[in-house]
Amino acid sequence: MISRVLILLAILLGICDAQWDKHHNNTEMYKLLKDVASQCPEITYLYSLKFGHLNQTYMGNKLWVLAFGANPEKHVVGIPEFKYVANMHGNEVVGRELLLRLADYLCMEYKNGNKNIEWLIKNTRIHLMPSMNPDGWQLAVGPKKHLLKGRRNAKNVDLNRNFPDLDRIVFHKHDQGAREDHLLTIENLSRHNLEPETWLVINWIMNVPFVLSANMHGGDLVANYPYDDSRSKNSDYTGCPDDSLFRLLAESYSLYNEKMFENNQNCDNLGQRFLDGITNGANWYPVNRGMQDFNYLATNCYEITLELGCKKYPPGEDLPKYWDMNRESLLQYINKAHSGVKGMIYGYNATKDDIVPLRDVRIKVARVEDGVIKPITHDVVSNPDGDFYRLLEPGTYTVMAAAKGFAQAVACVEIKSLPELGDNTEAQKIVFVLNTDDETISGTELADLAQQKLANHDAAKLRVSDVINDEKCAILVN
């Protein structure tokens, strides 16, 4: 009986016996993450970022990440990858403390049998990085908090101005009518002097197939969405191809943070207003070489930036109220990784007379409005195992899978709403099977083969090259 009471008390008070009304230094941060991992070993994996021989910052700190999931150590086909990154500016500390408490909360609620948290963890791989700039945090800490002390890393570099400049490239591509995605090249990387923290994070996001992300800052109270930079480098609204989707994603966070949603005035009182607590980054002020736009333009990942309060380094006793303000938003936003469509892409292999997963297949999406097809000029690509994830806002869409050497396949989908926490619903599933260009097998024969081989995908829409089962879809795409 006593042991049961003690277990219940541990759940109620938090797994790690942490003090949530104080700031945690780098040693305490690592210990807290390690404690959570030891309390929930079946659903957590604690790791630090590495890139070749590079594994730490100038001051010897590691970039720690705690992953949650049913299989937290590796990517699983069909499970979207999500990340929160905080403390990129070392003196902006609210996000750092929120992620430490979120880690404890996820573990605690999972052990307590919270069905919504159980579903979220079993169906999402969630990565929490409390500090991208632990050196800056060490420099910022002290009895007197200077406005900018610790913002930059140990070499006095602003990490949010240190990523390859893909905005200049995408603006040029747009003028040419060329594709506006996956723009990172070796030349882009070699052109800039990148900091250790930047290299580590770039390698991370290029190797983990993230779907959705948020980058946490402080100094204002707003959810910021791409683009962060403008053509003119002045404050001009600069929307990306997924502008309306990003507005909904940003609002899905601000909506559950009452102060953010109702905050129509920025903290500097300079006349700018944040309707519904969101803003286009470039319209607010342009940020060149930032991490938010890099995610969108280099990978399949959609990232927003969260400004969590006017005070960058509030006193420890204020931290519990920030948790109360943001807890629901943090969970709701993670759940948005299940928006839109996801699935698998296979191609016919004539040598094996079989179908095999295909990587780097382009998923091209167009919105259908009043019978008119309007392409969204930003593709995602399939992962090495053939799985793909494409976030979409409510609406009707054509979804096309296109790969060199294969005939295209098309599906039509209707997205009715963005998922809310508690809906416990995954993105709509599509399985594409692509025929070879030379059509050594007919579309009908390939469809029959796919039905035999992919019986486990019977709950998903099966779409084979040149075979369109949906009459309305056939009318739209022909």
N, C-alpha and C positions, 0 to 999 in steps of 0.2 A: 504493500500500500504506500509506504514512504517513498519507494523508488518511483512509483507512478506519479506521485505528487512532485517529486524533484524533476522528472522529465517534463511534466506540464509547465512547471515554473521556468525551466530552461527555454521552452518554446515561447512562452509569453514574454519573457524578458529579452529574448534574442539568443542566437546560438553562441555568439562569441563573447558574451559578457563585456561588450565594448561600451565605451562612453560616447554617446552621440552628441554631447554638448561640448565637445572639444575637437580641436584639429589633430589629425594623426600625422606624425612625421613619417619619413620614408621607411624607417625600420618598423614602426607600428603599422603602417599600411601593409607591408609585406606579411607581417605576423597575422594581421586580421584576415587577409586573403588565404593564408595557409591554414588558419583555424577553420575557416568556412569549408575549405577543401577537405579537411580531415573530418569534419562533421557530416559532410554529404559526399563521400567519395564516389558513390555510384552515379552521381549526376554532375560532377565537377572535374575540371582538369586545369591545374595551375601551370602556366608556362611563361617564359620570357622570350622576347623577340630576338631573333638571330638573323644575320645575313653574312654568310661566309665566316670569316674570323671576327666579324664585328658583332659584339653582344652586349655592349654597355655604352654609357655616355662618357663625356670627358671627365666627369667627377666619379666615375666608377659605378653609377647606378644602372640598374636594369629596368627595362620597360615590361612590367608585369601585366599579365592578362589572366583573368579567371573566366573559363568557359563553362557554360551550363548546357546540358543536353542529355538525351537518352544514351548517346554515344559521344561524350564530350571531347574525346581525343582526336577525332577525325571527321571529315565531311562524310555525310551519308546522303546517298541519292534520294531526292524527294524532300529533304529537310532544308529549308532556307536558312542562310547564315545571316546573323544580325550582330552589329557592334555599337557600343557606346565608347567614345573616347573623351576623356576629360583632362583638365590641367595642362593643355597645350601651351598656354601662357601660365608660367609658374605662379604668378600672383593672383590668378583667378581660380579660387579654391573650392567654390560651392559644389561644382560638378564632381570633383575628387571625393568629397565627403558623401555626396549622394550615391555615387557608385559603390562605395564601401558599404553603405547601409543597404543599398539594393541587393548586393551580394548576400549579405546576412539575411535579408528579408526573403529572397527566393529560396534559400536553403531552409529557413525556418518554416515558411508556408508549405513547402513541399513535404517536409517531415510531419507537418500538422494536418496533411490531407486536403489542402485547399485545391479543389478540382480544377479551377481555372489556371492556377499556377502549374499544377501537374500537367495539364494539357499543353500549356505554353512551353514548358521545358521538354516534354516528350516530342513535340512537333517543331521545335525551333532550336538551333544551336546559337546560344547567346554569349557573346564575348564582351567582357567588361574590362576596359583599361582605365583605371583611376587616374593615372598620371603619365602623360606623354612627355612631360618636362620636369622630371624629379629634381634636376639640377637647379632649374629656375625656382622651384618651390623652396629648396634649401636657401637660395639667395634672398627670397622674399620674406622668409620667416624672421621674426624679431619683434621687439616691443613697439617699434614705430614702423608702420606700414606706409612706405613711400608709394605714390601712385603707380610708378612704373618699375620699381625694383623687383627683379625676378621675373618680369614678363618674358624676357628672352632667355636663351639657354646660356651655358657657361662661357660661350664664345661671343656673347652679345648678339646673337642672331635670332630674329623673330621667326619661329618655326612656321607660322601661318603665312609667311611670305617667302618660303624656301622650297616650295614644290615646283616641278617643271611648269613653265608657262604654256598651258594648253589652251587658254582662252584666246590668245592671239591666233593660234592655229585654227581653232574652230570658227572664229569670225571670218577668216580667209576662206576656209572650206565652205562656209555658208554662202559666201558670195559666188563661189564656183559651182554651187549646187551639188557639192560632194557630200559624202557621209559625214556625220557629226558625232562620231563615237570611236572609242578604242584608238585614240590618237597617240598613245605613248610609243616612242621609238628609242633605240639606243642613242640616236643623235640628240633627242630631247633630254635624255638623262645626262649625257656627257657635256652638254652646253652649260650647265649650272653647277655651282659649288654647293653641294648638298651636305647638310649636317648629319652626324651619326643618327640622331633621332629620326630625321627625315628618311634616310636610307632604310632604317629598320622598319618604319611604318609602310613605306612604299613596297618593300619586299613582302610584307605581311598582306597588304590588301591586293597585291598582284597574285598571291598564291592561295589565299582563302577566298572562295567564290561568294563574297558578301553580296547580299541583295539590298539591304537597307541599313542606314547608319545615322547617327547624330553625333556632332562634335560640340562639346560643352564649353562655354565661355562665361564671362561675367562683365559687368559694367553697364548693362542695360537689361531690359526685360522684354524679349521678343524672340519669336522663332523665325529664322532667316533662311531663305531658299535661293537656289541658283537662278541666274548666274551671279557670282560675287563681283565679277569684273565687268566693265563696260568697254565698248569700242572706243569711246572718247576719253576714257579714264576719268571722266567726270561722273557726277551722280545722275545716272540715267537708268530708267527701268530697262533691264536687259533680260528678257525671258529666254529660257531654253526650250527645246522642242517639247518637253514634258512640263511646261509651265503650269498648266491648270492642275495637273496631278501633284506637283510639288506644293502648290497652294493648299491643296487638301491635306497633304501629309503634314505640312507645318501647322495647319489649323487643328489637325487631330491631336497635336501636342498642346497647343495653346488653349484649346477648348476646355480641357480638364484642369487647367491652371487658372483659376478665377482671376487672379491679379494680372496675369499675362494677357488673358483674353480681353479684359476690360481696360488695359493700359493703352490709351490712345496717344500718350505723350511720351517721347523718349526722355531718358534720364537727364540729358543736358538741357532740356527745355529750349531747344533751338528751333522749334516750330514744326519739326517733322512729327507726323502722327502715324501710329501703328494700328490700323484698323483690324480688329479681331486678334491683335497680338501677333501679327505676322508682317513680314516685309521681304521684298525682293532685295537681295544683298547689294546689287549695283545701284539700285535706286536710293538706298540708305547712304552708303559710301562705298566706293570701289575698292576691292581687295585683289591685288595682283599676286599670282602664284600661291593661292590659298589651297588648303586641303579639301574643302568642300567641292569645288569645281573639278579638282584633280580626280576625285572618286568618280564623278559622273562621266568625265571625258576620257578616262583611261581604263575603266572597268565596267562591270555590270551593276555597280553599287550606286544607289541613290542616297545622297547624304544631305542633311540640313544642319544648320548651326543654331544652337540654343544659347541665348543670352539669359542667364538665370537670375539676374538681379542687379540693381544699381551699385551695390557694394561688392567690389571684387574680393575683398578679404574681410567678411563680417566676423564679429566676435563669435567664439565657440558657442556661447549660450543661445545664439540665434539660429544655429544649425537645425535644431528640431523643427522649427517652423518652415524651413526650406524643404525639409522632407515631407511635411504635411502638404505643402503647396504642390509638390511635384510627383508624389508617389503614383497617383492614378495616371498622370500623363506619361510617366516612364513606362508603365505596363501597357497602356493603350497603344503607345507608339511602337513598342516591340511587336505587338500583335499585327501591325500593318504590314509586316513582312509576309503575311498570308493573303495579301491583296492580289487581284488580277489572275494570271494564269501561270501554270507551271507544268512540267512534263518531261518526256524523254524524246530523243531523236535517234532513229535507227536508219541505216542505209543498207541496201541490198549488196551483198558480196557474191559476185557470180562464181568466183573460184570455190567458195565454200557452199554455194547455193543456200545461203543463210542471211539473216539480218544481224548487223552488228551496231553497237552504239557509235555515234558520230560526234566528234568534238568540233568546236569553232564553227558550228552552223549558225548562220545569221537568222535571228527571229525578227521579221519585219512586221510592224503593226500599223494599221490604218484605222482611223475612226470612221464610222459610218453615220452620217447625219442626213436625214431626208433623202436617203438613197444615194447620196454622194460620198465617195470614198476620199478621205483626207489623210494622206500618209503622215505619220509621226516620224520625223527624220532622225531618229535615234534608235539604233538596234541594240539588242543584247545578243550574246553568243552562247552556244551550249558549252558546258564544262567538259573536262577530259572524260568523264564517265557518260556523257551524252545528255545529262539533265540540264534543264533551263528553267529560269524564273523571270517573269516579266510583270512588274507592277503596273496596274491599270486602274484608272478611276472609273466610276459607273458610266456605262455606255455600251454601244454595240461596236464590235471590232472585227476586222479580218486579221488573222494571224498567219503569217507565211513563214515556212522554213525553207531557206535557200542555201545551197552549198555547191561549190565548184565540182563538176563531174556528176551531179545528180539533178534530177527533175524536181521542181518545187512542189511542195504540198501546202494546202491551205485549209484553215478551219475558220469558222465564224463563231464568235462568242458574245454573250450578253453578260456584262458585269452589272449586278443590280445595286451593290453597295460596298463600301469599305467595311471590313470586319471589325466588330467591337469585341473587347475583352469579354469573355463569357459566351460568345457565339460558338466558339470552339469549332470553327470551320476552316478548312484549308482552301487555298486558291483552286480555281477550276483546273482540272487536269486534261491535258491533251497529249497523245502519243502520235508523233509523226513518223512515218516510214517512207523513206525517199528511194525512188527507183533510179537506176543509173541512166545517164543521158542516152546511151545507145539502146535502152529498153530491151535487154536480153531476156527479160521476163515481162509479161504484160501486167498492166495495173491490176487487173482482176486476179491474176495468179499471185501477184505479190500481196494483195489484200488477203487472199486465202492463207498464204504462208504466214503472214503477220498474225492472223487470228489464231493459228495453231501455236505459234511461238510465244505469243504475248497474252496467253489466257489470264495471267495474273493482273493484267491491266484492264480487265473488263469494265471497271468503273470509270475509265477515262474515255474521252473521245478519241477514236482511232482515225487518223487521216493519212491516206496513202497518196503518193504522187498521181495526179491526173484522175483520181477517183474522189468525187465530192458527193458525200452522202446526204448533205443538207441542201434541200431544194432552194431555200431562200439564199443560202450561201452561194450556190451555183449561179444564181441570177446576178448576184453582186459582183462576183469575180470574173465572170465571162463577158 
